[in-house]
Amino acid sequence: MANLTEEELLNIFKKTEALLSGHFLLTSGRHSNVYFQCAKVLQYPQYNDQICVSIADHYRNVEIDTVIAPAIGGIVVGQEVARQLNKRFIFAEREDKKLTLRRGFSIAKGEKILVCEDVVTTGGSVFEVIDIVKQAEAVLVGVGFIVDRSNGKVQFGVPQKSVISLEAISFEPENCNLCKENIPIIKPGSRKIL
């Protein structure tokens, strides 16, 4: 299957209402006028397959034992990439506000791990998963994600692949022009923010 062009990908995001405009509270705590709700596009298996093939193809010739993703957003991406690579898939989930392995999942020392995520803005969840991999003394071989909101600014110190890279403007809450205009804010993500 051919990888999608950036224009084709953006059209899919718009068609599925996964690319939203407004005033959004991001998981990082920052505010933005654009939000990528990857779950809206990933609910369609054909789009999930078409989008994730770009990540899977990038790592197809890399030795990988397991794909891991942070819950919730990364689960669908990680599962699909693992399926396409025919590798084991696990996920980390929050317990006491910290990502951890649960449900009997484990990582062995020396195991070769690929981390997958849906959207990266600051990379916080991915860095937390990387810490889990390092604590297990496993080998981090790469990171794959659909949307890079940092436009390449976030670097994980290993090979990484984003399907689409955009500079999505975000603001610290105290410097948010949207707040100054009294535009109501929406918190569309899955993680609770304090």
Secondary structure, 3 states (H helix, E strand, C coil): CCCCCHHHHHHHHHHCCCEEEEEEECCCCCEEEEEECHHHHHCCHHHHHHHHHHHHHHHCCCCCCEEEEECCHHHHHHHHHHHHHCCEEEEEEEECCEEEECCCCCCCCCCEEEEEEEEECCCHHHHHHHHHHHHCCCEEEEEEEEEECECCCCCCCCCEEEEEECECCEECHHHCHHHHCCCCCECCCCCCCC
